[in-house]
Amino acid sequence: MKNNIKIVLAKPKDLDAIHEILIQRCKWFKDNHIDQWKLDWYPKKYNNEYFLKQIKENYLYVAKNKKEVVGVMLLKKKDERYWSNDNNSYFLHHFATKLGNKGVGKIMLKFACNKCLKDKKKYLRLDSKSSNDRLTKYYESMSFINVKVNNNGIYKYKLWEKKIEN
């Protein structure tokens, strides 16, 4: 299956599949007692209108296995909420894969790093909830470095970055 994965810019017709993946992941987090995206607010806050805006302003990608959407990620050009913006980075958000598609996340991260390299970005950056140990281990295994732990009142988070090198 991994050889069939293609990463492409999302189109409005992909929005239902994107939301299904996000809802599926929210349920999976809850079922596995992982403190991350909450089912009662995440899919509502990040609705079709939000993702349509991201399609226009940033780089919203989907991973496809043939015609089926099996992953989603947003590469933002700016992220003032968590990072000081130096224009030398892409900021990864809404990174999720459809359950049962092992290895797709790694393919998507490799694509994001290659996009950084192509666009002369020095870093790929992201945030995660500081209490999510599984995600911490995953990002460490993908060579991300935890550069800061912070708190904005209700969200305690880790900031991660991966230096992009030739």
C-alpha positions, -999 to 999 in steps of 0.1 A, spaced: 0 0 0 28 25 9 39 25 -28 4 37 -38 4 67 -16 4 101 -33 4 134 -15 -16 161 -33 -31 195 -26 -66 191 -11 -96 201 -31 -131 211 -18 -143 177 -28 -119 161 -2 -135 180 27 -159 152 38 -131 127 38 -109 150 58 -135 155 84 -142 118 86 -105 112 93 -104 139 120 -136 126 137 -122 90 135 -89 102 152 -108 122 179 -127 90 187 -95 70 187 -78 94 211 -108 91 235 -109 53 232 -72 50 239 -73 76 268 -50 100 249 -54 136 258 -54 153 224 -82 164 201 -117 164 217 -146 150 197 -171 176 211 -152 206 197 -123 198 173 -144 189 142 -168 218 149 -140 244 153 -122 231 122 -152 229 99 -155 231 61 -154 269 61 -121 268 80 -106 242 57 -117 260 25 -99 291 38 -68 269 44 -70 256 9 -68 292 -4 -42 306 21 -19 278 29 -10 243 18 -37 218 28 -26 183 16 -42 149 15 -26 115 12 -44 93 -13 -43 56 -18 -56 55 -53 -87 77 -49 -92 72 -12 -81 100 12 -61 83 39 -43 113 55 -44 150 59 -19 178 69 -18 215 67 15 233 61 10 269 73 32 297 62 28 315 95 19 304 131 19 334 153 -1 315 180 28 293 189 59 305 171 76 338 163 76 338 126 109 339 108 97 330 73 122 301 74 97 274 84 65 256 76 42 249 105 24 215 105 -12 213 117 -42 189 115 -18 160 108 -38 128 109 -41 95 91 -71 72 86 -69 43 110 -54 11 96 -30 29 73 3 23 90 32 41 76 12 69 59 22 95 85 59 88 78 54 93 41 35 125 48 63 139 70 89 130 44 68 149 18 66 179 42 103 179 47 109 178 10 85 207 5 105 227 31 137 218 12 122 228 -22 109 261 -8 142 268 11 127 265 45 151 257 74 126 240 97 94 220 98 77 230 131 46 218 150 30 216 184 15 188 204 -2 185 238 25 181 264 7 152 281 5 131 249 34 106 255 26 85 224 29 116 201 61 126 219 77 93 212 65 94 176 79 128 169 112 119 186 114 88 163 109 111 133 139 132 144 120 162 157 135 181 186 114 194 215 125 230 217 100 244 242 73 234 266 47 261 272 12 269 284 -14 293 271 -38 289 300 -58 258 290 -34 242 265 -1 229 278 20 221 247 54 211 233 69 229 204 88 206 180 111 213 151 130 194 126 160 211 109 159 206 71 192 198 55 202 186 21 
